[in-house]
């Protein structure tokens, strides 16, 4: 019983927290690389290509004792749709970070649980019983997600923890970033989270038909690479932009290939198969906690009252979902 509980509850919880940590680290690395001149078209294509190569041998090694399930042709268009959603989601995400900041990306990701819950209801993957306390908690979580994202964008408030250092990776607009770019960045990040919410829904359906996580993720990454290659190569026609230099840009690309797409996609797919799309999405609010902590500790960022409010709102949202999904209590 203890081993089964650990597999069904403790392990998915730990995996999702780790995935959010790696995702925040990737956003910060990309922001630092974009300041060095790295094109987000170059970044996205290299990320998908490296991730595909990383999972290629694993897709044949980890096939399970019973072998692979029978592949159905009906899966092809679903996996191709995953590639489209993932590619455009990544483009919107990294272009939004380029216009704004990595911390804003973490803040806007709080919209993912709301979008995922709404899409799950539309596709009848979640029951909407308004008199049920569980449904009421989910609706409150949706409201908190949207409200929290609005608070962290539009209200900064007085400084709680100050720092003498300044960084262009903070929540505030970096130097040279206009208010218009900041708003466009926020809208692109919101669109990215909507696309990723759709990715969760489609991936959950795929896993019901073909329950082989690593193979499905490999096929998704392969489709995303095929889709992104012509688009990125045509749009980014500057050949010098595709040359990798031994600096932070190379670190960001290698990190994204091993952890950003391959590792995170496998974790998300496994948890989607085990727990469902709403469970995966409720961990998104953790990213703002992680990003704020990393900003204060490593980047010399200041902690403002507005950000403290969003942290409190996100804790309320996560705890509202604990009873429904049997998530272990968070260590804070």
N, C-alpha and C positions, 0 to 999 in steps of 0.2 A: 504493500500500500504506500509506504513512504517513497519508494523508488518511482512509482507511478505518479504520485503527487508532484515529486520533484521534476519529472519529465514534462508533465502537463501544465505546471504552474511556475515553479521556480526557474526552470531552464529558459522558457520563453521570456520571462520577465528580465532575467539577466542578459539574455541575448538582445532584447530590444533596447535596454539601457545602453549596452555597448555600441549598438548600431547608431543610436542618437549621438553618442560621444564622438564616434568616428565621422559622422556626418557634419557636426559642428566644426571639427578640426579641418575637414575638407573645405568647407565654406571659407574658413579663415585663410587657409593656404591659397585658395583660388583668388581671394581678394588681394592678398599680398602679391600673387603672380600677375594679376591684372594691372596692378600699379607698376609692375616691371615691363608691361607691354604685351603680355600674353593675350592672344585673341581667344575669346570664348568659343569660337567655331573650332579652332585648333584644339583647344582643351577638350571639348565634348567628343570630337572624333577620336583623338588619341585615347581618351578614357574608355570609350566603347571598344576600340580595337584591342587594347591591352587586356581589358576584362574578358573579352571573348577568348583570347589566347590563353589566359589563366585558367578558365573553366573548361577548355577543350579536353585536356587529359582527364580532368576530374569527372566529366560527364560519362566517361567510359569506365573509370575506376569504381565510382560509387554507384553501382547499379542495383545494389541490394542482392539478397540471396536468391530471390525468385526471378531475377532478371527484370527487364523493362516492361511496362505495360504495353499493350498493343496501341500503336500510334494511329489516330483517326485523322482523316483528311480535314474534318470539320475544325480541327485544332489550328490549322494553318492560318486561317483568317483571324482567329482570336490572338494568336501569337504575333502576327503582323500588326494587329491593332495595339498590342502591348508595346511593340517597337515604336509605333507612331506616337503613342501617348508618352512613353518614356523619353523619346528624343525631343519632342516639343516641350515637354516638362522641364528637361534639363536646359534647353536653350533659354526658356523664360526665366528659369531659376538663376542661371549664371549671368545673364544679361541684367537681370534685376539687381544682383549683387554688385555688378560692375557699376551700375548707376547709383547704388546706395551703399549698403554695408552688409557684412556677414551677420551682425547682430540683428539688423532689421529682418534679414531672411529668417532667422530663428524665431523672431517675434511673429512674423506673418504666418509661419508654419502652424501657429495655433488655430488657423482656419481649417486645417486638414481634418480634424475630428468632426467639425460641423459639416463640411462638404461630404465627407465619407458617410456620415449618418444620414444625411438627406438623400444621397444617391442610393444607399442601402435600402431606405424606405421606398424610393421610387422603383427599384428593381426587386422589391419584395424579399429582400434578404433580412430585413428587420421588421418586426411587427410594431405597429403604432397604436398602442392601446393607451389613450390619454388618461384613463383612470388608474393605470398601473404605476406604482411608485418607481419601477425601473425605467419606464418610458419617460416619466416626469424628470428623473435624474438625467437622462440622456438629453432631453430638451433643454434643461438648465445648463448642462455641459456645453451644448451648442451655443446658447446665448452667451455663456462665459467666454467661449473661444472667440466669438466675433467681437464681444465687448473688450476683451483683453487685447486683441490685435489693434483695435482702434485706440485704446488708451496708450499703448506703448509707442504708437506712431505719432499721435497728436498731443500727448501730454508728457512733458519731461519732468517738471516739478523741481523743487529745490534739491541740492546735492546732499546725499546722506554720507557717502564715502568719497572723498575728493582725492585727486592725484595730481601731482605736478607734471606728469607726463601727458602727452597728447598723442592720439593715434587716429589714423584714417580708417581703422577698422571698427571704430566705436559706433554706437547707435546714432550719434549725431551726424549731420551731413559732413562728409569729408571736405577738406579744402578743395575748391574748384568744382564742387557739385552744386548745381543750382537747385532751387526748390522744385522747378519743373522736372528735372531729372530725378529728384528724390521721389516725387509723386509717381512718375512713370515707372521707376524701379519698384515701388510698392505694388502698383497694379500688375506688373509682370510677375512679381513673386506670388501675388494672390492667384493669378492665372496658372502659375506653375503648381500650386497646391491643389487647385481644382483638377488639373490634369493627372496629378499623382493619386488623387482620390479615385478618379476613374480607373487608374491603373490597378489600384487595390481591388476594386470591384471585379474587373475583368480577370485579374490573376486568380482570384478566389474561384471563379467559375472554371478557369482552366485547370486548377488543381483538383477539382471534383471529377473532371474527365480524365486527366492524366496525372496521377499523384506521384510524380518523380521530380522533386524540387530542382536538383542541380541540372538535369537535362532541360527542364522547362526554362530555367534562367539562362542557360547557355543558348538555347534557341532564340530567346527574347533578345539577348545581347547581340547575337549574330544578325537578327533582323534589324536591330537598331543601328548596327554598324553599316549594314547595306543601305539603309535609309539615309543615314547621316553623311556617308562618304560623298555622294555627288553634290548634296546641298552645301556642305561645308567647303568642299574644294572649289565649287563655283563661286560662292559668296566671298571666301577668303582667297583671292587670287594672288596675293603677295607671297611669292615662294619663300622669301626670307622669314616670313612669319612661321613657317613649318619647321624651321631648323631649331632643334633643341639645344639649349645652352646649359652647362653644368652649374645651375644656380637654383633659386627657389622654384622657378617654373618647372624644371625637371623633377624636383621633389614632389611638387603638386600633381603632376601628370602620373608619375609612378604610384603615388599614394592613392590617387583616384582609381587607377586601374586595378589595384589589388584590394582596396577597401571600399572605395566610393560606390562602385557598381557591382562588382562580383560578390564581395562579402556581404554588403548591405542588401543586395537583391536576394541572395540565398536566405539570409536571416528573415527578411520580410516575407518571402514566399513560404518558408517553412512555418512561420507564425500565422500567416494567412490560412494555410491549410489546417493548422491545428486549432486556431482560435477564431479566425474570421477577420474581416476588414476593420470593424469598429475597434477591436482590441488593439490592432496595430496602430491605428490612428490616434488612440488616446495617449500614446507615448510622445507624440510630437510636442506637447507643451513642455516636456523636459528640456528641449533644446534651448529654450530661452533661459532656463536656469543655468544650464551648462555654459552657454555663451556669455551670460552676464558674469558668472564666476571666472571664466577664463579671461574675460576682458579686464576685470579688476586685478586678478592675480598676475597674469602674464603680459597684458598689453597696456597696463597703466591706465585703464579706463576708469571713469567716475561712475558711481552708482547713484542714480537719481530716484526721487520719490515715485515718479511715474513707473519706473522699472520695478520698484519694490511692490507697487500695487499689482502689476502684472504677475509677479512671482506668486503673490498671495492668491490671485484669481486662478492661476494655473494649478496651484495645490488644491483648491476647492474643486476644480474640474476633475482632476485625477482621482481624488477621493470619492467623488460622486459616481465614478465608474468601477470602483473596487469591488463592491458587492455584486454587481452584475457579472463581472468577468473573473472573479476570484483572484485578483491581482494581489500579491503579497504587499504589505505596507511599505511605503517608501521610507528610506532611511534619512528623513529630514523633517 
